Amino acid sequence: MANFDEANVSTLQHEGHYTDHKDDRGGETYCGISRRWHPMERVWAHIDGHKQHPGFRGDPNSVINHKMLAPMVTDFYQREFWNKIKGYDIPSQKIANYLYDIAVNKGVKDASMYLQNGCNITNRNARDWPDIVLDGNIGGKTIDALTSWIDKRGEWPCLLLLGANILAHWQSQAIKHPSQEEFINGILVRHVAQAAIFAEEHFSKRFCKK
C-alpha cells in the first residue's frame, strides 16, 4: 500500500516556507498551512515568536527555525490530509501521491469527490464494479472501486481525470476572481508537470521496446 513519506516529500516541494501575500485567501501561510483556515496549529505560536526578531520583516525565512517546525508540519499534513484520504489503503503509490497533493491544494472533500466520480463514470454503468455514494468520504467501498478500476484500466485514466478536475477548478477560480491570476501559473506548472510525468511513464511502458 501507499507510503506517506514519499507522497509528502513531493507535495512539500510545492508549498514553500513562510508567505503573507495580500491576494492569498489563506492569509499567512507556512509550508502551505493557512493561518486563516488552521489558526490553532502549533506552528503559529513559533512563527509569532520569531516576529520579534529585527530581521523578520525583511526576510522572515532567514529567521524562522525551519528544522524545529518540520515535525509539526509533517504531523499536520499526515493528520489533516493523508489520513483523511485513507492514503495507506490506496493500492497505487502514484494515485495516492497525486490524490494527496490535490487534497492539500484543494481540500480533502473535493479531492475525494474527484476520485469517487472517476470510479463511477468509468465502470460502464456499474457493469465492471458497483457505483459508490458520492459523499467526499473515502472508505472501504471507494477503495474497492478504485482497486477494480486499476485492475481493469491501469493507473493512467485515474491520474488523468484527477488532473483534469483540479485544473478545471483553478481555471474557473482565475476567471471568477482575477486576483487569483497571481497564482495560476504556479498551479499550472504544478499539475501539468505531474501530467507530463504520468504520460511519459505510461506511454514509455506501452510503446517502448525492452
Solvent accessible surface area in square Angstrom, and as a share of the most:
residue,aa,sasa,rsa
1,M,171,0.76
2,A,5,0.04
3,N,73,0.37
4,F,7,0.03
5,D,91,0.47
6,E,92,0.41
7,A,0,0.00
8,N,10,0.05
9,V,94,0.54
10,S,37,0.24
11,T,1,0.01
12,L,50,0.25
13,Q,139,0.62
14,H,79,0.35
15,E,35,0.16
16,G,44,0.42
17,H,83,0.37
18,Y,18,0.07
19,T,64,0.37
20,D,92,0.48
21,H,63,0.28
22,K,181,0.77
23,D,36,0.19
24,D,41,0.21
25,R,103,0.37
26,G,5,0.05
27,G,15,0.14
28,E,27,0.12
29,T,15,0.09
30,Y,2,0.01
31,C,15,0.09
32,G,29,0.28
33,I,0,0.00
34,S,8,0.05
35,R,64,0.24
36,R,138,0.50
37,W,158,0.56
38,H,50,0.22
39,P,73,0.46
40,M,174,0.78
41,E,28,0.13
42,R,140,0.51
43,V,2,0.01
44,W,5,0.02
45,A,75,0.58
46,H,63,0.28
47,I,0,0.00
48,D,50,0.26
49,G,49,0.47
50,H,36,0.16
51,K,71,0.30
52,Q,152,0.68
53,H,96,0.43
54,P,128,0.80
55,G,29,0.28
56,F,19,0.08
57,R,225,0.82
58,G,73,0.70
59,D,76,0.39
60,P,27,0.17
61,N,51,0.26
62,S,82,0.53
63,V,27,0.16
64,I,9,0.05
65,N,69,0.35
66,H,43,0.19
67,K,179,0.76
68,M,78,0.35
69,L,0,0.00
70,A,50,0.39
71,P,88,0.55
72,M,24,0.11
73,V,4,0.02
74,T,50,0.29
75,D,61,0.32
76,F,2,0.01
77,Y,1,0.00
78,Q,52,0.23
79,R,93,0.34
80,E,36,0.16
81,F,23,0.10
82,W,0,0.00
83,N,72,0.37
84,K,98,0.41
85,I,0,0.00
86,K,76,0.32
87,G,0,0.00
88,Y,101,0.38
89,D,67,0.35
90,I,0,0.00
91,P,48,0.30
92,S,6,0.04
93,Q,45,0.20
94,K,56,0.24
95,I,0,0.00
96,A,0,0.00
97,N,27,0.14
98,Y,2,0.01
99,L,0,0.00
100,Y,0,0.00
101,D,2,0.01
102,I,0,0.00
103,A,0,0.00
104,V,23,0.13
105,N,31,0.16
106,K,51,0.22
107,G,23,0.22
108,V,30,0.17
109,K,131,0.55
110,D,51,0.26
111,A,0,0.00
112,S,0,0.00
113,M,50,0.22
114,Y,29,0.11
115,L,1,0.00
116,Q,1,0.01
117,N,55,0.28
118,G,3,0.03
119,C,0,0.00
120,N,27,0.14
121,I,119,0.61
122,T,30,0.17
123,N,0,0.00
124,R,127,0.46
125,N,135,0.69
126,A,46,0.36
127,R,158,0.58
128,D,24,0.12
129,W,9,0.03
130,P,101,0.63
131,D,83,0.43
132,I,17,0.09
133,V,116,0.66
134,L,76,0.38
135,D,70,0.36
136,G,9,0.09
137,N,96,0.49
138,I,1,0.00
139,G,27,0.26
140,G,56,0.54
141,K,159,0.67
142,T,5,0.03
143,I,22,0.11
144,D,93,0.48
145,A,4,0.03
146,L,0,0.00
147,T,49,0.29
148,S,34,0.22
149,W,2,0.01
150,I,31,0.16
151,D,112,0.58
152,K,110,0.47
153,R,91,0.33
154,G,29,0.28
155,E,53,0.24
156,W,47,0.16
157,P,37,0.23
158,C,1,0.00
159,L,6,0.03
160,L,92,0.46
161,L,50,0.25
162,L,1,0.01
163,G,8,0.08
164,A,53,0.41
165,N,52,0.27
166,I,0,0.00
167,L,45,0.22
168,A,59,0.46
169,H,40,0.18
170,W,43,0.15
171,Q,115,0.51
172,S,38,0.25
173,Q,32,0.14
174,A,13,0.10
175,I,129,0.66
176,K,138,0.59
177,H,64,0.29
178,P,94,0.59
179,S,54,0.35
180,Q,20,0.09
181,E,101,0.45
182,E,106,0.47
183,F,55,0.23
184,I,26,0.13
185,N,105,0.54
186,G,49,0.48
187,I,21,0.11
188,L,72,0.36
189,V,103,0.59
190,R,18,0.06
191,H,1,0.00
192,V,78,0.45
193,A,47,0.37
194,Q,22,0.10
195,A,38,0.29
196,A,59,0.46
197,I,92,0.46
198,F,16,0.07
199,A,28,0.22
200,E,126,0.56
201,E,59,0.27
202,H,43,0.19
203,F,90,0.38
204,S,44,0.28
205,K,149,0.63
206,R,155,0.56
207,F,130,0.54
208,C,83,0.50
209,K,196,0.83
210,K,247,1.04
